[in-house]
Amino acid sequence: MKRKKVALTGGPNSGKTTALSVLKETFGPQVEMVREAATMIFSGGFPRQDNSRYHIEAAQKIIFVATREMEALAEESSQASLIVCDRGTVDAAVYWPGGVEDFFATMGTSLEAEMARYDAVLHLSPPTNPAFYQSTHVRTESLHQAFEIDDKILKIWEKHPNRLIVPGKEHFIEKAEIIKNFVEKIIKG
């Protein structure tokens, strides 16, 4: 059985992890969550101090492959009707030093092929109020950098036929209702 799959994407600190919790609490066994590979890799010890081209490329290759494998595992093992992926395989391309086309050529695929893996895209933007932005040992970007990344992610997914963009809100509760309604339509659809 092919399950529907949603890429949950957006800039740093946009609420993706919180959205996953809200969706699991709201929909329970109807949804399967695929955690963000980058967070697991970077919090698991992959060094972030070196910003050389080789280092960045190595990290994004690992993230891309791990994302694909975790999604495949969820598709194979879950009974849920919807798989929600914290980021998708497309996102790694925005961090690639050689550009989007070079990334997909290196990975042996294309932007179109990777977008086609997802039935829908749910894009969350970072908060506009700097007081709500939090850096961590994994999230090292400034708020300004977070918006730059968010813009790149918006652009790379722009041709997906089923995409919802949720702008930065001061209170996550506003985002949560939009997210729940979007996912409910996909589950019922």
Beta strands, then each sheet from edge to edge (+ up, - down):
strand 1: 4-10
strand 2: 31-34
strand 3: 82-86
strand 4: 120-124
strand 5: 163-166
sheet 1: 2+ 3+ 1+ 4+ 5+
end
